[in-house]
Amino acid sequence: MPGEVTLAQQLGKDFMPVTGGSQLAYVLLEAKPTEIMAQVRMPLNFALVIDHSGSMKGAKLRNVREAVKMVIDRLEPTDYISVVIFDDSAQVIIPSMPANDKPGMKAAIDRIQDAGGTTMSLGMTHGLGELRRWNIPNAVNRMILLTDGVTYGDTDRCRQLARDAAAAGVSIYPLGIGSDWDESLLDDIGQLSGGMPAEFIKSPADAMTIFEQQIQSAVAVAVRNATLTLRLPAGVTPRKAVKVLPIIRDVDASALSDRQVVIPLGDLEKDTAQSVLVELMIDPRPAGLFRIAQAELTYDVPMVGLVNEKLREDIKVTFSSDQNQTSQVNALVMNFAEKSNAQRLVTRILDEYKRTGKATTKLAPNVTRVLDPETISAIEQINQGQQISQEQVKSIGNKTRKLTQRLDDLLP
């Protein structure tokens, strides 16, 4: 049935000059559910896996308890929820069940106290077990994993559990609270499971907002298993692909081959676009209109029984000798390209700093205009051999992957 999703495309330049050499073309592709999907509400199968180690004492645990109770309040009776707590052991305090005893569930949350060390894999193992307990048709299976510290001796196990989650159709959405958690590990867990990189909860008071975003995201899922494929003719080669909305993430190079690019998008949420920016190298062409790619989006809508639906869009560019035409650029596409380059550069600097305590890579002048003053100042400090706090490292990384959510710098 057509009309559940739109697939739109824009080029960095609709007109490219006739030259004797290869040229770089930017293609921006956007997939988004349409308004007819607004009433779709899939059942949720949620596992909240919460660190309650000794370092969570006080405001952190208090605010997280309130945030978990808010999630419980937002669930429908058709939704399932489980809650697992972990320190250096793990305990299921709410086994997976329909969300129809909210007072009893919230009372169990109120009894959570801080204790012990941090062994995250134990919590993840129990959380996966609860998510697999029932076969819930068409459910959105998600684990919300929260920690404030570094797990000890089980990082490889955590990554393997993330792969196991992906194989079981479970996405993990990690949350790091405070400044002492391992962002590389949590980012890996999110991405290996098909979820999202870690979200930074800077202050305990922000926990409610972040948890609310998590429940809104899950409720908004309307389309499943979306995959974007870009098929390329001879003379067109993919150079790079990056997801630019809702956050900036480089697509793994394994997704690119000589004649196609295959990018899993996963869940599509109502009122939220997923956009991908692809860089293509195009061999010389004479003047005229040429198809440089065909985009295909496949997707499922389980609630109405649709499987492997397809949308296709031809991507064409005109080669021209008219300088007035070839000088025109699409500001949105080029802004996304600029921001993805800025995010990549900042990430490289932060990774170097985390490894060595310093960084020789510097910000290029053409990316500083899309960065905020705090980020620029912190990077300058690193380049001057000064130290910045772990909170700044996490804050900068979190902000720069969300650069494309802010388009005010396109205004004159």
Rosetta blueprint (number, residue, H / E / L):
1 M L
2 P L
3 G L
4 E L
5 V E
6 T E
7 L E
8 A E
9 Q E
10 Q E
11 L E
12 G L
13 K L
14 D L
15 F E
16 M E
17 P E
18 V L
19 T L
20 G L
21 G L
22 S L
23 Q E
24 L E
25 A E
26 Y E
27 V E
28 L E
29 L E
30 E E
31 A E
32 K E
33 P E
34 T L
35 E H
36 I H
37 M H
38 A L
39 Q L
40 V L
41 R L
42 M L
43 P L
44 L E
45 N E
46 F E
47 A E
48 L E
49 V E
50 I E
51 D E
52 H L
53 S L
54 G H
55 S H
56 M H
57 K L
58 G L
59 A H
60 K H
61 L H
62 R H
63 N H
64 V H
65 R H
66 E H
67 A H
68 V H
69 K H
70 M H
71 V H
72 I H
73 D H
74 R H
75 L L
76 E L
77 P L
78 T L
79 D L
80 Y E
81 I E
82 S E
83 V E
84 V E
85 I E
86 F E
87 D L
88 D L
89 S L
90 A E
91 Q E
92 V E
93 I E
94 I E
95 P E
96 S E
97 M E
98 P E
99 A L
100 N L
101 D L
102 K H
103 P H
104 G H
105 M H
106 K H
107 A H
108 A H
109 I H
110 D H
111 R L
112 I L
113 Q L
114 D L
115 A L
116 G L
117 G L
118 T L
119 T L
120 M H
121 S H
122 L H
123 G H
124 M H
125 T H
126 H H
127 G H
128 L H
129 G H
130 E H
131 L H
132 R L
133 R L
134 W L
135 N L
136 I L
137 P L
138 N L
139 A L
140 V E
141 N E
142 R E
143 M E
144 I E
145 L E
146 L E
147 T E
148 D L
149 G L
150 V L
151 T L
152 Y L
153 G L
154 D L
155 T H
156 D H
157 R H
158 C H
159 R H
160 Q H
161 L H
162 A H
163 R H
164 D H
165 A H
166 A H
167 A H
168 A L
169 G L
170 V L
171 S E
172 I E
173 Y E
174 P E
175 L E
176 G E
177 I E
178 G L
179 S L
180 D L
181 W L
182 D L
183 E H
184 S H
185 L H
186 L H
187 D H
188 D H
189 I H
190 G H
191 Q H
192 L H
193 S L
194 G L
195 G L
196 M L
197 P L
198 A L
199 E E
200 F E
201 I E
202 K L
203 S L
204 P H
205 A H
206 D H
207 A H
208 M H
209 T H
210 I H
211 F H
212 E H
213 Q H
214 Q H
215 I H
216 Q H
217 S H
218 A H
219 V H
220 A L
221 V E
222 A E
223 V E
224 R E
225 N E
226 A E
227 T E
228 L E
229 T E
230 L E
231 R E
232 L L
233 P L
234 A L
235 G L
236 V E
237 T E
238 P E
239 R E
240 K E
241 A E
242 V E
243 K E
244 V E
245 L E
246 P L
247 I L
248 I L
249 R E
250 D E
251 V L
252 D L
253 A H
254 S H
255 A H
256 L E
257 S L
258 D L
259 R L
260 Q E
261 V E
262 V E
263 I E
264 P E
265 L E
266 G E
267 D E
268 L E
269 E E
270 K L
271 D L
272 T L
273 A L
274 Q E
275 S E
276 V E
277 L E
278 V E
279 E E
280 L E
281 M E
282 I E
283 D L
284 P L
285 R L
286 P L
287 A L
288 G E
289 L E
290 F E
291 R E
292 I E
293 A E
294 Q E
295 A E
296 E E
297 L E
298 T E
299 Y E
300 D E
301 V E
302 P H
303 M H
304 V H
305 G L
306 L E
307 V E
308 N E
309 E E
310 K E
311 L E
312 R E
313 E E
314 D E
315 I E
316 K E
317 V E
318 T E
319 F E
320 S E
321 S L
322 D L
323 Q H
324 N H
325 Q H
326 T H
327 S L
328 Q L
329 V L
330 N L
331 A H
332 L H
333 V H
334 M H
335 N H
336 F H
337 A H
338 E H
339 K H
340 S H
341 N H
342 A H
343 Q H
344 R H
345 L H
346 V H
347 T H
348 R H
349 I H
350 L H
351 D H
352 E H
353 Y H
354 K H
355 R H
356 T H
357 G L
358 K L
359 A L
360 T L
361 T L
362 K L
363 L L
364 A L
365 P H
366 N H
367 V H
368 T H
369 R L
370 V L
371 L L
372 D L
373 P H
374 E H
375 T H
376 I H
377 S H
378 A H
379 I H
380 E H
381 Q H
382 I H
383 N H
384 Q L
385 G L
386 Q L
387 Q L
388 I L
389 S L
390 Q H
391 E H
392 Q H
393 V H
394 K H
395 S H
396 I H
397 G H
398 N H
399 K H
400 T H
401 R L
402 K L
403 L H
404 T H
405 Q H
406 R L
407 L L
408 D H
409 D H
410 L H
411 L L
412 P L
